[in-house]
Amino acid sequence: MKIAVIGAGAMGAIYATLFAEAGHDVLVIQRAGPHLAAIRTHGLRLSGFSGDRTIAVRAVEVAPDEPQDLVIFAVKATQVDVAAREAGGLIGTGTIVLAMQNGIGAADILARSIDPGRIAVGIAAAFGASLAGPGHARHKGMEAIRIGAHAGLREDDLAGLAQVWREAGFKAEAVGSIAAMQWEKLICNASFSAPCGLTGLTVGAALADANIGPLCIGAGTEAWTIAKGLGIPISVADPESHIRGFAARVAGAKPSLLQDIEAGRPTEIDFINGAVPREARTAGLSAPVNETLARLVRHRETMAR
């Protein structure tokens, strides 16, 4: 397949490397800088969980007019709008577009520029990743990739897409309700993104802290309550057990929101903790814990500018 990966950050670099290693024709779209220069000169290096290798891929700053079979948006949710408007030349009549962002809302932004019936949404569960340096991603672990339709994408397209991911070494599956999968992940992300971002603690340290731990549980449980109130068919019966189980698997991890704060980058707070009260309001509900956390993170971002 011809596969374009837009955004070769920690996650995008892993996707691009494993797809290229599986024999696909991979094109990376990445903003100018040392990372892009290193990829062009040396290839993409991926080390850690899945081994250590360096794979040559074509990498460019501006998307060319070359329709692809699959376009993966691996940029931050805050960058999706611009990326979608600049990716037009990659999208042909048979292209499937896959949104791989944290939280809720990125696929809706894509649908402003791209036919919603060609958009799939992917969720990476317990998928540890970081950039070790220019051109070098470190893979820390992977539980699953779940893929569902945003609107009217056909079931056989979804099944074929999941198979392509499995053949590249990912534990991928097509799911019927991507909304349920998004909210089940959001429960965990909301539990730790803002609390860790505000305190600098890892997931395990935040949960173990006498003051921050209850806040983590409170944020995640509130997200669970809102999902149930919205009628989302989540399978989580006990939110606290769900949150604690997630934390046990990634105890030493820094959530991406904390990594963004440390690097001085805009965060995805409006798609994670901020998404909970936004979605709650559509059903006449409220989410004060997540609303407060989101406001604190936004304030921190403002002060850092």
Beta strands, then each sheet from edge to edge (+ up, - down):
strand 1: 2-6
strand 2: 25-29
strand 3: 44-48
strand 4: 53-55
strand 5: 58-60
strand 6: 68-73
strand 7: 91-99
strand 8: 119-125
strand 9: 128-133
strand 10: 136-141
strand 11: 144-149
strand 12: 172-174
sheet 1: 5+ 2+ 1+ 6+ 7+ 8+ 11- 12-
sheet 2: 4+ 3- 10- 9+
end
